[in-house]
Amino acid sequence: MGPPTLAVDARSSPAVSSDMPKSALGIIQLPGSRPFASVTVKEEKPFDFLRVLFEGSIAGGAAGVVVETALYPIDTIKTRLQAAHGGGKIILKGLYSGLAGNLVGVLPASAIFVGVYEPSKQKLLKIFPEHLSAAAHLTAGAIGGAFSSLVRVPTEVVKQRMQTGQFASAPDAVRLIVAKEGFKGLYAGYGSFLLRDLPFDAIQFCIYEQIRLGYKIAARRDLKDAENAVIGAFAGAITGAITTPLDVIKTRLMVQGSASQYKGVLDCVQTIVREEGPSALLKGIQPRVLWIGIGGSIFFGVLERTKQLLSQRHTKIAKE
């Protein structure tokens, strides 16, 4: 979807996040004080897996629903561009087609992703050496993506079939797909989905986390909502552009239905390049970058705000 990773001292910094690695790559020495980038292990609170899982799930679900609702029309246009074969016309009607059914899947999928990502990230940051914190973020993103794919893939299949006008409602889509293609039809293009989304999730969250950590160290404070949003937009746009060819392949495999025009990922790539040229693998890149860039801004902005509110609520309850 990096910059050098830094960490802060729990007692000398105005803001400390659980995102911080347990020690630092470089030491920022403040006059007359202990190293700014050091961490005192004995002051760390016990890792509360269930609370991190719960708060991550709530924050992820909220962020996912907000983004999907706000940007669904752009996603629909992107899907139709990618599904169109050489010179096919793009219909701009029904841009919200399938939104309601999609939200039913987006909510648990986003909740699962962040709910798995957050505790995985925190555990890995404690296990990995300081200079491999980017690898911790990459790994956590891939783990979260793998778990959430069990819900995201059927949701994506139904959504894209509706966006391309194959079905009128989500229940009809599910019923007819299962009737014609079997249960496995709901997981059409699963391999290509993982091929796209595992690196996408890993890269996007790694870029976001690394830039955010570096910026937090430079600013020596927690970041504001607008700053989180800008970093999220940048991470989303860059990752969206890089993974566009994978997204085109995933779309073609998911919308082909029982026709089985493509035999697999490799055959899909070869057929697209042979019949439409290499540039077809970049179809929909403009709306995709726009969609994911804006989506990253909204998603990470809502995610961090929700996490902060939940943390404040937990702290307040603990003091009572």
Secondary structure, DSSP 8 states (H G I E B T S, - for coil): ---------TTTSS---TTS-SS-SS----TTSS-TT---GGG-----HHHHHHHHHHHHHHHHHHHHHHHHHHHHHHHHHHH--TT-----S-TTTTHHHHHHHHHHHHHHHHHHHHHHHHHHHHHS-GGGHHHHHHHHHHHHHHHHHHHHHHHHHHHHHHHTTS-SSHHHHHHHHHHHH-GGGGGTTHHHHHHHHHHHHHHHHHHHHHHHHHHHHHHTS---HHHHHHHHHHHHHHHHHHTHHHHHHHHHHHHSGGG---SSHHHHHHHHHHHH-GGGGGTTHHHHHHHHHHHHHHHHHHHHHHHHHHHHHHHHHHH-
